[in-house]
Amino acid sequence: MFEFNEENFAQWGLTVGVTAFMLYMVFIIFQLARESKAGKLGTFILFLALGFGLLGFAAKGVIKYFMAGIVE
């Protein structure tokens, strides 16, 4: 019924694992802002600077998804 081979498991694991890791990174940034008493501006700057890499990684996946649909 469901073909769940090594390739499908790896793709699923990568998707779920990276998503969980990114959510954990957001939690870490929030904890860092809270423990340092950064305030609203400081929290915004922390999320901007440290979250920018996460946003770029997520954007890469979205761009690849749409480019694959256009090219093929």
C-alpha positions in Angstrom: 0.0 0.0 0.0 2.6 2.6 1.1 6.0 2.2 -0.5 8.3 3.3 2.3 11.8 2.5 1.1 15.1 4.0 2.2 14.8 7.1 0.0 11.3 7.9 1.2 12.4 7.4 4.9 15.5 9.6 4.4 13.4 12.4 2.8 10.8 12.2 5.5 13.4 12.2 8.2 15.2 15.1 6.7 12.1 17.1 6.4 10.8 16.4 9.9 14.3 16.6 11.5 15.3 19.9 9.9 11.9 21.4 10.8 12.2 20.3 14.4 15.8 21.6 14.5 14.7 25.0 13.2 11.9 25.2 15.7 14.4 24.4 18.4 16.7 27.1 17.2 13.8 29.6 17.4 13.3 28.5 21.0 17.0 28.9 21.8 16.9 32.5 20.4 13.8 33.3 22.4 15.5 31.9 25.6 18.6 33.9 24.9 16.6 37.1 24.5 14.6 36.4 27.7 17.5 35.5 29.9 19.6 38.5 28.8 16.6 40.8 29.3 17.1 42.2 25.8 13.8 44.1 25.6 11.6 44.4 22.6 14.3 46.0 20.3 17.0 43.6 21.5 14.7 40.6 20.9 13.9 41.9 17.4 17.6 42.3 16.6 18.4 38.8 17.9 15.6 37.3 15.8 16.7 39.3 12.8 20.3 38.5 13.0 20.2 34.9 14.2 16.9 34.0 12.5 18.1 35.3 9.1 20.0 32.1 8.4 17.0 30.0 9.3 14.9 32.1 6.9 17.4 31.7 4.1 17.5 27.9 4.6 13.7 27.7 4.5 13.5 30.0 1.4 16.0 27.7 -0.4 13.6 24.8 0.0 10.6 26.8 -1.2 12.6 28.1 -4.2 13.7 24.6 -5.1 10.2 23.4 -4.9 8.8 26.0 -7.3 11.8 25.8 -9.7 11.3 22.0 -10.0 7.7 22.5 -11.0 8.7 25.1 -13.6 11.7 23.2 -15.1 10.1 19.8 -15.4 
